[in-house]
Amino acid sequence: MSPEDFAIGIDVGGTNMRAARISPTGEILRKQSIAGSRDPAIALDLIDGLLRDMGVEDAKAIGIGIPGRVDGRTGKILSGGFLDLSGVDLKRRLEVTFGRPTAVANDCSMALIGEARRGAAKGLRNAVMLTIGTGIGGAIIESGQIVNGKGSAGQLGHLVVNIGGRPCLCGQRGCIETESSGTSLRRHLDEAGYGQDVRFEHVELKAKAGDTVAIGVMHAWGGPLRAAINTLSAAFDPDVVILGGGMGHAAVQALSFLPPLTCWYDIDVRLAQLGDDAGVIGSGLAAFDLVPRVNREAGKRLVMVNGVPASGKSSIARGICETTGWPLLALDTVKNPFLELIENVDRPFNRVLGRASYKAIFSMIEEAAPGSTFVVDAWFGFQPVEVLRAHIAMAGITEIAEIWCHAPPEIIGERYGDRSAGRLPGHPGLAYVPELIELARNARPCNIGPVLDVETTAPVDMPKLVAWVTGSFDQRLGA
């Protein structure tokens, strides 16, 4: 990528929204902070405004960190805290509005990406982060990758450290968020008899002077946090635990008042280095992960003709090849000879053949000469997008244009049903139609490169379509 390239990172915080232009290596080129809102409609308008102010039309990609539970694989917002965007497909909304690949993740995951690449965990493969503020957020990096579990792992503020403790918003009792957050610190101060004007730094000075009441506050607030860190150490054995957020420094200081550890879990605990910038830096770098790395002198080009089965993509793919002379690789073309020769293929084995054929296509591209262009006809959504990115990297593909083929779901079902009699054994039959219709309703493009939306019930202007593809490649070559 060019040093002038940038992605936009946005961090949606409890009080402020921050946005920045981020370079490919994580430098902040320009940033802005505005007051946030708890109203979803207002918050969405603020996000749009920040993107426009940051020059989204020139950005390579968008990254945004959202408070609450976010599916790390899909970007779907599952639940919110002070700002609840769980009914909004934010990733899709931003991609449609601004035409840029968009990464949406939990705000602490984005902050940890920033700290892992530019801050306190730089150069380390395994790290855990806790952000201490009004609540407690968390994220984990294992072997350089954010741990998402089945979707939204990393809710570390909801580790239980006191079974009989106070109720938590998550439905449990005694979560670390109820014991060691900034909110709970105020409760500990009140219980110790300190007035509302007394802050952590005042009590810290008293504790350093040996005041037993102040030391008791440090133990009450820091002790549960230490227990949570020990649990995380036992579960993940990370290289480091990072404490960030508005109360991160205070939390590190509180831990220093606890007795020395005599157990196995004496882990390196560090203060986050990037401060309030961790979220925007991490979001920008996560956005760049969506953009193929470019080696323009030796790279290859890929036209992804994408869509669910019976979406009309095969006709589009053939039309592109007839117009350009570029070679066509189709998933069924690779798979069908095996279905012809292997008897009694059931649907699970058909899926295995599909995955093998998918990899075979990219293996063939890998062996092709530098500068080659390929048209690939496939339903790319049948495998996780991470698999696609790995295959793209393996094959040496540096430029991508995606043709997203779709039609009304019921029409797709009719098309599939009409063709089912001519399909080889191993392909799903008529019973698959209801499942396909539902798939068509929810399917989305991969958005790894520029995307052209094609509704295949309407006539297709093939010269115009090919001109868009070549223009997308030329634009990237000149970027």
C-alpha angles and dihedrals in degrees: 000000000000118000086238093060117106142179125206118240121195126189115195105207134182094257106012140030114221127197131181143172105241125199121224089261095048104261118145107239096178134349142188136190127200135173112272131219137223091214108096095214093050091044091054091051090050091052091050090049093051091051092052091046089052092053099253091179088071097039123109094215145340129241125187132183115211128192113239135034114333126176101242093206100050105019090237111154107230102180140346141214122203087353116039113198094156092123093053126088090213096171093053092042094055094042092052094043099044104020094230130123107258132203117200120186142146111293094239091051089054091048091051091051087055093048092045094053102032109010147036096339098042111143094015124114100204127043142152123207131197119188111205116204136106084334132001123262128189146192138177132210116199119184090347096308131102110250109235102163109197089339121311109031117154101070088141095156086072098061105126113238099161116039092194094041134119122304116266129209089244090066098255130100128238099017116168086249089064092049110034108023124110088258092054091048088064089053092050090050091050092048090052090055099253118145127241091262092061114099133188095265091056092052092044090059090050091049091051088053090055100257105163095208091053092046088051090057090051090052094045093050101034100037097071090045090054089050090052091049090051090051091050090048091052092048101042108012090214126190089237144000112219123204115203141151129084092306097037095107091048091050092053089051092048091054090057090066093059121097115266114274118258096181134083096267106081095144128176106258115193137181114244111258104205098059115191090352095066094088098050093043092049092045092051093048091047087052091054089055087069092058116081113243108250127224096166098184096058105019134115131225128231129199105199109203096193134181142112119281112294093016092125097255097130093062090048092049093050091048092054092050094047090051099044107024091232114148119258123222115186128186094228092046089060096039103042098071088059091049089052093053103034115074128218097017110179126196097266091053089045088058090052089051089049093054091046091049090048091055091043090058092055091042088058091049088050090058093048124102120271112268094034121142122210134188112213120195110200146120093252092186094073088082128047113269089240088066090052092050091050091051091048091052092046092051095050093241111164104168127047135183118183125206108200109206119194144149135180107302094239091054090050088052091051092049092051092048092050091053100039095093091061096049121106119253109272094049113104113264134215091305087070094064098089090047091049092050090054090046090052091053093057104031119118136183119262094241095206091132136003112321129213114197113219122185101203098203088070125070112273120225096216097187089052091047092050090047089055091051095049090043090054090053093045091050091054091047090055097041 
